[in-house]
Amino acid sequence: INAEYMGIIYQRIMYRKLSIFCLTLFAVPFLAFLALYFVNQPSKGTVHLSTMQGKADILYESSYGVPYISGTSNLSVYYALGYAHAADRLYNLRFKRALAYGRVSEMFGYRSVSLDKFMRSLQMESVIDQELGMLTDDAKKILESYSDGINAYIQQATVLPMEFMILGLSLIHIYEPTRPLYISYAVFCLKKKN
């Protein structure tokens, strides 16, 4: 066996190893992404919820995963809406919470510190306390029902959305009724800034 023939064999072995490495490097994360994506998608069917305010159903019948919500009372529908939002948009809720509290840099690092400084300079706590004082009792009950629905999903969630795994985030432990107000005010302030 001559040296030239050995060189060709060595090249073929190296090409195969490189091909396997590249395939592993790109295919495995892509397949993991697809698996996590489809695991977290709502399946067709109905989720039955029982609350203190009544019963509610979330029906997923379209191939797009659009939830249809019905309930025996308005508060049970808001509970189901919170549950559906958490099931479909848990990462979005987590991000907006971090944005509202000026804690985005905990998720994305030092590059977002200036955004955190701006959001903290808005002093949202005092504004939200004023807003809460102006809300009617019915509006407060709606916020509580919505937050209870989010918390119900968080307590029973077994698989985190892929964004949580990629960024190494933890779940929101308790979603308080004032958080939607913080988020709305934060989004309003950012739109006003731009």
C-alpha positions as CSV (number, residue, x, y, z in Angstrom):
1,I,0.0,0.0,0.0
2,N,1.5,3.3,-1.0
3,A,1.4,6.6,0.8
4,E,-0.9,8.2,-1.8
5,Y,-3.5,5.5,-1.3
6,M,-3.3,5.9,2.5
7,G,-3.7,9.7,2.1
8,I,-6.9,9.2,0.2
9,I,-8.3,6.8,2.8
10,Y,-7.3,9.3,5.5
11,Q,-9.1,12.1,3.7
12,R,-12.3,10.0,3.3
13,I,-12.3,9.2,7.0
14,M,-11.8,12.8,7.9
15,Y,-14.6,13.9,5.5
16,R,-16.9,11.4,7.1
17,K,-16.0,12.5,10.6
18,L,-16.5,16.2,9.6
19,S,-19.8,15.3,8.0
20,I,-21.0,13.5,11.1
21,F,-19.8,16.4,13.3
22,C,-21.6,19.0,11.2
23,L,-24.7,16.9,11.0
24,T,-24.7,16.6,14.8
25,L,-23.9,20.2,15.3
26,F,-26.9,21.4,13.3
27,A,-29.4,18.6,13.2
28,V,-29.5,17.7,16.9
29,P,-30.4,21.3,18.1
30,F,-32.9,21.6,15.2
31,L,-34.6,18.3,16.1
32,A,-34.6,19.3,19.8
33,F,-36.2,22.6,18.9
34,L,-38.9,20.8,16.9
35,A,-39.5,18.4,19.7
36,L,-39.8,21.1,22.3
37,Y,-42.0,23.2,20.0
38,F,-44.5,20.5,19.4
39,V,-44.5,19.3,23.0
40,N,-45.5,22.8,24.1
41,Q,-48.2,23.4,21.5
42,P,-51.7,22.9,22.7
43,S,-53.3,19.9,21.2
44,K,-56.8,19.7,19.9
45,G,-59.3,19.0,22.6
46,T,-60.9,20.7,25.6
47,V,-59.5,21.8,28.9
48,H,-62.1,21.8,31.7
49,L,-61.5,24.3,34.5
50,S,-63.4,24.6,37.8
51,T,-63.1,27.8,39.7
52,M,-64.8,29.3,42.7
53,Q,-66.6,31.6,40.3
54,G,-67.9,28.8,38.1
55,K,-66.8,26.4,35.4
56,A,-64.9,27.3,32.2
57,D,-63.8,25.4,29.1
58,I,-61.0,26.1,26.7
59,L,-61.6,24.4,23.4
60,Y,-58.6,24.0,21.0
61,E,-60.3,22.9,17.7
62,S,-58.3,24.6,15.0
63,S,-55.0,23.4,13.6
64,Y,-53.6,26.8,14.6
65,G,-54.1,26.2,18.3
66,V,-56.5,29.1,18.7
67,P,-58.4,28.7,22.0
68,Y,-62.1,29.2,22.2
69,I,-63.2,30.1,25.8
70,S,-66.6,29.6,27.3
71,G,-67.7,29.8,30.9
72,T,-70.6,30.0,33.3
73,S,-69.6,33.5,34.5
74,N,-67.5,36.4,33.4
75,L,-65.0,35.8,36.2
76,S,-64.6,32.1,35.2
77,V,-64.0,33.2,31.6
78,Y,-61.2,35.6,32.8
79,Y,-59.7,32.8,34.8
80,A,-59.7,30.6,31.7
81,L,-58.2,33.5,29.7
82,G,-55.3,33.7,32.2
83,Y,-54.9,29.9,32.0
84,A,-54.8,30.0,28.2
85,H,-52.4,33.0,28.1
86,A,-50.0,31.1,30.4
87,A,-50.3,27.9,28.4
88,D,-49.6,29.7,25.1
89,R,-47.5,32.7,26.1
90,L,-45.6,31.9,29.4
91,Y,-42.3,33.2,28.1
92,N,-44.0,36.4,26.9
93,L,-45.5,36.9,30.3
94,R,-42.1,36.3,32.0
95,F,-40.4,38.8,29.6
96,K,-43.0,41.5,30.1
97,R,-42.8,41.0,33.8
98,A,-39.0,41.5,33.7
99,L,-39.5,44.6,31.4
100,A,-42.0,46.1,33.8
101,Y,-39.8,45.7,36.8
102,G,-36.6,46.8,35.1
103,R,-35.1,43.3,35.3
104,V,-34.4,42.4,31.7
105,S,-30.7,42.3,32.2
106,E,-31.3,39.2,34.4
107,M,-32.4,37.4,31.3
108,F,-30.2,38.9,28.6
109,G,-27.1,40.3,30.4
110,Y,-25.3,43.6,30.6
111,R,-26.5,44.8,27.2
112,S,-30.0,45.6,28.5
113,V,-28.9,47.5,31.7
114,S,-29.8,50.8,30.1
115,L,-33.3,49.6,29.4
116,D,-33.6,48.4,33.1
117,K,-32.4,51.9,34.3
118,F,-35.0,53.6,32.2
119,M,-37.8,51.3,33.3
120,R,-36.9,51.7,37.0
121,S,-36.7,55.5,36.5
122,L,-40.5,55.5,35.7
123,Q,-41.2,54.6,39.3
124,M,-44.2,52.4,38.4
125,E,-45.0,51.3,41.9
126,S,-46.5,54.7,42.8
127,V,-48.4,55.0,39.5
128,I,-49.8,51.5,39.8
129,D,-50.9,52.1,43.4
130,Q,-52.8,55.2,42.1
131,E,-54.3,53.1,39.3
132,L,-55.4,50.4,41.8
133,G,-57.1,53.0,43.9
134,M,-59.1,54.1,40.9
135,L,-60.2,50.6,39.9
136,T,-63.8,49.5,40.6
137,D,-64.3,46.3,42.7
138,D,-65.4,44.5,39.5
139,A,-62.2,45.4,37.7
140,K,-60.1,44.2,40.7
141,K,-62.0,40.9,40.7
142,I,-61.3,40.5,36.9
143,L,-57.6,41.1,37.5
144,E,-57.6,38.6,40.4
145,S,-59.4,35.9,38.3
146,Y,-57.1,36.4,35.4
147,S,-54.0,36.1,37.6
148,D,-55.5,33.1,39.4
149,G,-55.8,31.4,35.9
150,I,-52.1,32.1,35.2
151,N,-51.1,30.8,38.6
152,A,-53.2,27.6,38.1
153,Y,-51.3,26.9,34.9
154,I,-47.9,27.6,36.4
155,Q,-48.6,25.3,39.3
156,Q,-49.4,22.4,37.1
157,A,-46.9,23.0,34.2
158,T,-44.7,20.0,33.7
159,V,-42.7,21.1,30.6
160,L,-41.3,24.6,30.3
161,P,-41.4,26.4,27.0
162,M,-38.2,26.1,25.0
163,E,-37.3,29.8,25.6
164,F,-37.0,29.0,29.3
165,M,-34.6,26.2,28.6
166,I,-32.5,28.1,26.1
167,L,-32.1,31.2,28.4
168,G,-31.9,29.2,31.6
169,L,-34.9,31.0,33.2
170,S,-37.1,29.9,36.1
171,L,-40.8,30.1,36.2
172,I,-42.7,33.0,37.6
173,H,-43.7,31.7,41.0
174,I,-46.7,33.8,41.8
175,Y,-48.4,36.0,39.3
176,E,-50.0,38.9,41.2
177,P,-53.1,40.7,40.1
178,T,-51.2,44.0,39.7
179,R,-48.8,42.6,37.1
180,P,-51.0,43.2,34.1
181,L,-51.1,46.9,35.2
182,Y,-47.3,47.0,35.4
183,I,-47.0,45.5,32.0
184,S,-49.6,47.8,30.4
185,Y,-47.9,50.8,31.8
186,A,-44.4,49.6,30.8
187,V,-45.6,49.1,27.2
188,F,-47.3,52.5,27.1
189,C,-44.1,54.2,28.4
190,L,-41.9,52.4,25.8
191,K,-44.3,53.4,22.9
192,K,-44.3,57.0,24.3
193,K,-40.4,57.0,24.4
194,N,-40.2,56.0,20.7
